Amino acid sequence: MKEVIISDRFILWGSITLAVVGLVVLFFLSTILSDDLSMSGLIQGTDDGEKVTVKGVVKRVTQKENVAFVSLSTEQLVDATVFTSDLDLKKGMTVEVTGKIQKYKGKKSIVVDKVKGVE
């Protein structure tokens, strides 16, 4: 029986090649699936302009001059945009937002008409 000898260099380059290919595949899969994973099923399955109501916990609020960007935690993170200069939301509050779905830069979010605090 003939003995097959594999060099350490061959094993090293084979391992590096497989690792790089695996990382490339993961990168492409993450870009394809990112919209599905970043929004709850309620938001992902809706059309632009459709009106929705979502209840969640405020995870992040970024207030600008006349607009606030809010991230709500439901089953997953949902982004919402509120056009107002006097929004009083704090991280950890539970709120219910109502608004229309709008796609911006390839991601769906809610353009909020109404914000209601929930206890």
RAGIKA-V281975 format. One record per residue. N is the residue number from 0. RES is the residue in three letters. PSI is psi in whole degrees, -180 to 180 (NA if undefined). Layout:
n = (N	N)
res = (RES	RES)
psi = (PSI	PSI)
This chain:
n = (0	1	2	3	4	5	6	7	8	9	10	11	12	13	14	15	16	17	18	19	20	21	22	23	24	25	26	27	28	29	30	31	32	33	34	35	36	37	38	39	40	41	42	43	44	45	46	47	48	49	50	51	52	53	54	55	56	57	58	59	60	61	62	63	64	65	66	67	68	69	70	71	72	73	74	75	76	77	78	79	80	81	82	83	84	85	86	87	88	89	90	91	92	93	94	95	96	97	98	99	100	101	102	103	104	105	106	107	108	109	110	111	112	113	114	115	116	117	118)
res = (MET	LYS	GLU	VAL	ILE	ILE	SER	ASP	ARG	PHE	ILE	LEU	TRP	GLY	SER	ILE	THR	LEU	ALA	VAL	VAL	GLY	LEU	VAL	VAL	LEU	PHE	PHE	LEU	SER	THR	ILE	LEU	SER	ASP	ASP	LEU	SER	MET	SER	GLY	LEU	ILE	GLN	GLY	THR	ASP	ASP	GLY	GLU	LYS	VAL	THR	VAL	LYS	GLY	VAL	VAL	LYS	ARG	VAL	THR	GLN	LYS	GLU	ASN	VAL	ALA	PHE	VAL	SER	LEU	SER	THR	GLU	GLN	LEU	VAL	ASP	ALA	THR	VAL	PHE	THR	SER	ASP	LEU	ASP	LEU	LYS	LYS	GLY	MET	THR	VAL	GLU	VAL	THR	GLY	LYS	ILE	GLN	LYS	TYR	LYS	GLY	LYS	LYS	SER	ILE	VAL	VAL	ASP	LYS	VAL	LYS	GLY	VAL	GLU)
psi = (136	133	131	127	125	128	156	-36	-42	-44	-43	-50	-35	-43	-44	-43	-47	-38	-44	-45	-43	-43	-41	-44	-45	-39	-49	-39	-39	-35	-35	-41	-3	-40	-40	-33	-20	-16	150	162	-32	-45	-42	-34	9	160	157	137	-11	139	134	160	129	134	132	177	133	122	-30	139	125	109	126	-169	-58	19	147	138	122	136	123	143	116	-120	-33	-177	134	129	140	146	127	120	92	157	-8	49	130	67	140	152	134	-15	147	126	164	125	143	134	-172	147	135	137	130	122	41	-2	141	141	173	127	111	133	-36	135	130	130	141	137	NA)
